[in-house]
Amino acid sequence: MERETLSIHAGYAPKNGESRLLPIVQSTTFKYDTSEDMGKLFDLEASGYFYSRLQNPTCDNVAAKIAALEGGTAAMLTGSGQAASFFSTFNIAGCGDHIVASSTIYGGTFNLFNVTMRKMGIDFTFVDPDCSDEELEAAFKPNTKAVFGETIANPALIVFDIERFANAAHKHGVPLIVDNTFATPINCRPFEWGADIVVHSTTKYMDGHDATVGGCIVDSGKFDWMAHADKFPGLTTPDESYHGITYAERFGKEGAFITKCTAQLMRDLGSVQAPMNAYILNLGLESLPLRIERHCRNAEKVAEFLNSNDKVSWVNYPGLPGNKYYERAKKYLPNGSCGVISFGVKGGRAAAEVFMKNLKLGMIATHVADAHTCVLHPASSTHRQLTDEELVAAGVGPDLIRLSVGIENVEDIIADVKQALEQI
């Protein structure tokens, strides 16, 4: 089935007389007739449920839908996108290991890697996504366990060269992990370009309504862990914390990564997504293809308007002809990139603040990628502790405005932006 159909039908197939909508299984535990039946679940010899911290039917059905959309073989939901990024890397890297990551990834993920995970003894090398082949090659070390990047960087809007980084990762016998939050599987499926693991903050376009926080990890089922057994002992040697199971042998390429992530990391760290949240997420997924098309179409028109307005000094949108990443976006994102635009206003911080104060339709919010048009001026909110010089050094100038274009009528969005610009 095509992605539009999968968004509605994948993951849950009701049987005769069962609920047509995905049921919310709001239960912590599940009843069995014998201890032997439950024992088979603990030994991973049978499929089923015993405690919702590890697995829940509602969550599993939604994860299966996202796996189908991405073209993967297995998936798991997490409590947030941050948890998905953490679990995806910590599942294969531990104290003394190393990861190569794009330097332009979402700031929260950068801090997770550069501060929190360094405290756990995991080293990171951050590379410019447009670095030379020599610089990329030099970033790898004998203890490198993964490469991490974003399809469309948040908020830099840099389009990641998935194929290039996948080839570099595979040359060194490690997987490429890609955060596909902004593109979603509707506009890009990283597995088709060589990525091995995909993560999402489902809080964004997948939910689509700013209703619930969540994350997801999807495995392509293509990376051969046993072929690089010495690099990934957690997958290729017995796990003494779980009955001595060797995940790569028992579950193969298609299921080893997600099974280990569930049986080990979710068991111990517990960043589970609630069944109610998964249900709300599923409602969003059903309309995802329609919304993404509208977001992209609206954003292209708004970007064109901004690019022609004399109060605007610059516009960054990968779908805009002339953008540095326009050609790369046509390769990886031929149907559209996303609904997020960044731009600068003439007059710097003061002018940006005037613009923000005069918006009527656009909502001032830290959120992006939902049905509403949301606007943020980092210099006066999320980055307000920095001086203008520090903002420029961080790549978030005092004039920068992040505009997440919603699915309202585009003429109304443009009219609101126009009247706010006229107040400068």
Summary of the structure (lengths in Angstrom):
residues: 424
radius of gyration: 22.1
end to end distance: 49.9
largest distance: 73.9
contacts: 1486
relative contact order: 0.12
helix: 43%
strand: 15%
